[in-house]
Amino acid sequence: MCLGNVYYGWVVVLVAAIIRILVYGISYTSGVVYVIILENFETGAAETSWISSLITAMTFFITPLAGVLVNQLGWRVVTFCGGLLTCGGLLLSTLSTNLVLLCLFYGVITGAGCGISYMSGSIAVPTYFHQKKIQNLAVGLASAGGGIGSFVFPPIVRFLNNEYGWKGMFMMMGGLSLHICVFGLLYRPLPNTDQNENSIKKKGQPASSHVPEPNDWTFLKSLVFHFISINNVLFSFGSSIIYGHLAAYAKFHLHINDNDAAFLYSIIGISITIAKISQGLIADFHKVHPIFKAINQYIIFYLIGGFATSFLLVVTGYGGLLVYCILFGASNAANGGSLIPAILIELFGPNKLSLPYAVVLAQMSIGQILGAPVAGWMYDSMKNYHYPFLLASASMTVSAIIMVYPRHYLTRPREEKTIIIIDIESPQAQEIDRFSDEVKSKGTTHSMNTCDKIKEEEGSMFLQTDAMEDQQTQDKIVSERTSLITTVAEEKRDMEC
């Protein structure tokens, strides 16, 4: 990757962070919108909970489609279209005359737009910083935008509702969402390579255009991947309960005013922002000590969320809620920051991140869509939030325990594959091509077998050796490649004799 791409990578980080500010500001303030809808539509807690569940669930449910679109159309086009869809959903929400229409416009359409806009940055940042020591930090900085959005937007949503009513609030939010389109245009495709360190030119393509990538679904055969999927469904289920009902719990049970209840989401946002940056920075030091590895942080922070939610049952004052929001925010940062991409990259490689990450996000939507309505139904039946919060605590704790198996898989002693990229236009490759044609025209069996072996390894543009990434390994790789070329020369000499 050239130096200019690394510099522009920080522009991509900034763009991804700003877009996430807008996406999370719209979709993760649904708890505040939930209270506003309760006040204006006079509906029950269970049915109104679909508002907060649908938009967050749809944001993630649409990501597999977004991942496919990103592979085929590129980051710019997909983000621009996502911004338009988000704006359209928010503007249509102002026309809602009942809860069903509001669920459709605000929950489904707006949520889909947010998900499509979100996906491009999730792939662009790790792509720009591939194989750089600060990759996890860059991803953490970009994802911290979500925390900033969660911090900044709740008071804005409450202010807009107080000043302009719920319809005016949706209209203003629609205008803000158009900034997604503007910033999305700043995504710049990388030069047409296979996204490896040594470029392999794709002929006939302009250097700045997007090259469609194949959609590889083989990751679905991985048992570890399905453990990660179940883990995210469970954690998102518990998290959805908190996001959907924390403001209502603070207002109706602890008798906290509307502005202070909305500020709780801002505290969660601040905590998420700090935690995402910290988690990414720490993950980049995984070679210093294994405890810093993404998978270890992931389990620890999920456990923090589960345990902290159980103590929410004994909180009786605003100060206790603030402490809880800090801990919950730090836990939730692991759910949408740099840790999941880092784990998936370790499993499947950086070039196959888009679809596994998209599917994980989509499966998170299952928990998102079920959590808040189930809690609302429990509250309508029992008139008490203790049982929904207990359910949330158990769900988040179990989600952390499930990750013990993926941790065992990722930390077990094993030989790693080292990949050597070979330029298909190199003199050695051209020599092999000429020798291959010459050998096959002569019909020498032994030489043809040797040449086929070389063509298989050189023609596919990589050579693999089972070893660790150290100096001894590098020497071994150089030796093996030299031996390979030497074999070609010897076969050619034998044939000529």
Secondary structure, 3 states (H helix, E strand, C coil): CCHHHHHHHHHHHHHHHHHHHHHHHHHCCHHHHHHHHHHHHCCCHHHHHHHHHHHHHHHHHCHHHHHHHHHHHCHHHHHHHHHHHHHHHHHHHCCCCCHHHHHHHHHHHHHHHHHHHHHHHHHHHHHHCCCCCCHHHHHHHHHHHHHHHHHHHHHHHHHHHHHHHHHHHHHHHHHHHCHHHHHHCCCCCCCCCCCCCCCCCCCCCCCCCCCCCCCCCHHHHCHHHHHHHHHHHHHHHHHHHHHHHHHHHHHHCCCCCHHHHHHHHHHHHHHHHHHHHHHHHHHCCCCCCHHHCHHHHHHHHHHHHHHHHHHHHHCCCHHHHHHHHHHHHHHHHHHHCCHHHHHHHHHHCHHHCHHHHHHHHHHHHHHHHHHHHHHHHHHHHHCCCHHHHHHHHHHHHHHHHHCHHHHHHHHCCCCCEEEEECCCCCHHHHHHHHHHHHHHHHCCHHHHHHHHHHHHHHHCCEEEEECCCCHHHHHHHHHHHHHHHHHHHHHHHHHHC
